[in-house]
Amino acid sequence: MIEAVPVVSLPLPVRRSAASRMGSAAAADATGASVDQLTETYQAHYRSLLRLAALLLDDLSSCEDVVQEAFIRVHAARKRVREPEKTLAYLRQTVVNLSRSTLRRRILGLRLLPKPMPDMASAEEGAYDALERDQLRTALKGLQRRQREVLVLRYYADLTEAQVAEVLGVSVGSVKAYGSRGLATLRVLMESSHD
Amino acid sequence: MTDDQQGRERAEYELRALFRESVAAVEPDPAALGRIRLAVPRRRARRRHAWTGAVAATLVAAAAVPTLHAVRPFDLSGGPTAGSADAHGASSVPRPSRGSPGGPRSTPLPAFPDGRPTPSASGSGTATDPGQSGAPASAPPAVPACLRADLGRATAHLDTADSAGSVYGYFTVRNTSARSCGLTGPGTVAATAGGPAEQARIKVVDHIAGDAAAALPAPTAVPLPLVLAPGEGYRVRFGWVPEGTCPSSAPRAAAPAADSAAPAVPGAAGTETSPSPTPSAVPPSVTVAHTPEGGVPEAASAVITGSCGGTVYRTAPETVPVEPSTAAPTSG
């Protein structure tokens, strides 16, 4: 069962011709800012979103694809870009959605970008291996998807339970339940890997 | 009770630290921003077409594109504003899709072949043999990335305004180093108001098919890195489409700026603030400047006078072949 994913079907909110015909300062700001805003958003959030994806995904090699795709989607939808205070939330939600395996397979099928991984892997083999062996990441693979998402959003992205509920589209009660069960499982998995 | 709470807080703190540490080694791919930058306008174009309900049109186009390729379509690559240096310009843009053997890209997005909306641009790309001569079109991604210091001999070129007041031009930046390097991003194009021109009415957007900058070549997807051999360069085209009127109208004229041939010269920055010492007679102007990937200093700028607001449409970089080093761009 695939959840409804809001990011996929968003219609284009404003057509450029309409915006430029309006000629109002506000419209000009909104569309004109988007290019620079992309750089700004990138600098502010790309790294942390990449790391978020690394925690949500089993395979590190698709992190870049997922986060780049999220940036592309969010910035291609002008309406989203025009609400800078929500941009991070949109990006985060898109990363979470894309990290779910069904969707990810779809982007990888479309894969529009050359794969950056081989170079990186050889250049930083040590770091890459260490990541693959990381105990927490290994333990996270043992969690149910929802539990993993809740824990990562709570403890890596530092969201409140209410914010997690909004990103995942579930109730706060569910977030609490997934969180506590996830933590318990995580503890067991971490301890067992210690021995 | 409080002990319990403190313990919980500490455990939570440790957990957060654990999450952070576990992915602390994950670092962005340096080319990511460049890729996103190129992909966003393409996606917008796709969305727009989807939104206008052109699904059927798409199917027709998808069926028609191969035919057009075969028949060799109308060739817009050397369009009316393209200028003389253009003979190689458009066609040497490597076609990223199926043509390039062993290129780093795999397939483009389905249903919308790259540069789809007008098949013309891609037409010229495929009509000429994709594996032509020594053009470094599908060079392996083994070359080092171009550093800002590798890029120089930047020039700006402006055509005269057309009847609607639109002004087209381009920036050319060359690889001045002794090695080949890969351009990892499109760089930035910025527009700055001068005189009575209003910054709030000026914007810079990526050129997409069907926008107001009709004389720019249809956008093609350029795979990055764009490999530049020593002496080769890249060109970023732009079109200025004015909009609205000035409070006090001034005659429209376009003046190519004395380009800052040496990228290290900070003089170009001086043109950002209106350079004229006589404030009363300052004509409205817009300074369009290009900063290559890798950041400041900006490489070249051009001053367009006569309008107070409008839109700069910019293209993705395309390769320009080696030419004898003439610093000043002369049209014709």
Interface residues (C-beta under 8 A of the other chain):
Chain A: P11 L12 R15 R16 S17 S20 G23 A25 A28 D29 T31 G32 A33 S34 V35 D36 L38 T39 Y42 Y46 R47 L50 R51 A54 L55 L60 C63 E64 V67 Q68 F71 I72 R73 H75 A76 A77 R78 L110 R111 L112 L113 P114 P116 D119 M120 E124 A127 Y128 A130 L131 D134 Q135 L136 R137 V152 Y155 Y156 D158 L183
Chain B: E12 L15 R16 L18 F19 R20 S22 V23 A24 A25 V26 E27 P28 D29 A31 A32 L33 R35 I36 R37 A39 V40 R43 R44 R46 R47 R48 A50 W51 P104 R105 S106 T107 P108 L109 P110 P141 T188 E198 A200 R201 I202 K203 V204 V205 D206 D211 A212 P223 E243 G244 G309 T311
